[in-house]
Amino acid sequence: MEFLIILTLSRPYGSGFQQATITRTVTAEATSTRAGLLAWALKQVPQMQGANIMFFSAEPNALPATLKAVKG
């Protein structure tokens, strides 16, 4: 199953903050957990180790079958 992952991190840097956002798709088992997907996402940005998680989303990367196309 494919998931869309969005992760935003922030940490102190100098006199301000450093932020990073990743948006990725990952194929994982249907039995995968959000915690497992978060751990995977955090490994994608090792330079932000120890940063605060500002936002995290892990959703199936598929649209509902009931969604209908809009005709223009």
C-alpha positions in Angstrom: 0.0 0.0 0.0 1.3 3.5 -0.9 1.2 6.3 1.7 1.7 10.0 1.4 3.9 11.3 4.2 4.2 15.0 5.2 6.6 15.9 8.0 7.6 19.4 9.3 10.4 19.7 11.8 11.8 22.8 13.6 14.8 23.3 15.8 16.7 26.2 17.3 19.5 27.4 15.0 21.7 30.4 15.8 19.5 33.2 16.9 16.5 31.8 15.0 15.1 28.5 13.9 15.8 25.9 11.2 12.8 24.2 9.6 12.4 21.4 7.2 9.4 19.8 5.5 9.4 16.6 3.6 6.6 15.3 1.4 7.2 11.8 0.2 5.4 8.7 -0.9 6.4 5.3 0.5 5.2 1.8 -0.1 4.6 -0.1 3.1 2.6 -3.0 4.3 -1.1 -2.4 4.9 -0.5 -3.4 8.5 2.1 -0.6 9.0 1.5 1.8 11.9 1.7 5.6 11.9 4.5 5.3 14.5 6.5 3.1 12.1 5.9 5.6 9.2 6.9 8.5 11.5 10.2 6.7 12.4 10.8 6.1 8.7 10.2 9.8 7.9 12.5 11.0 10.7 15.3 8.9 9.2 14.9 10.8 5.9 16.2 14.0 7.5 19.1 13.0 9.8 20.4 16.6 9.8 17.3 17.5 11.9 17.9 14.9 14.6 16.3 16.1 17.9 14.1 18.6 16.2 10.5 19.3 17.3 7.7 17.7 15.2 5.5 20.6 14.1 3.3 18.5 11.7 3.0 14.9 10.7 0.5 13.2 8.3 0.5 9.7 6.9 -2.5 8.9 4.7 -3.1 6.3 2.0 -2.1 7.8 -1.3 -5.4 7.0 -3.1 -8.6 8.9 -3.8 -12.0 7.4 -2.7 -13.6 5.3 -5.4 -16.8 7.5 -5.0 -15.0 10.6 -6.0 -16.3 11.9 -9.4 -14.4 14.0 -11.9 -15.5 17.6 -12.3 -16.4 18.3 -15.9 -15.4 21.8 -17.2 
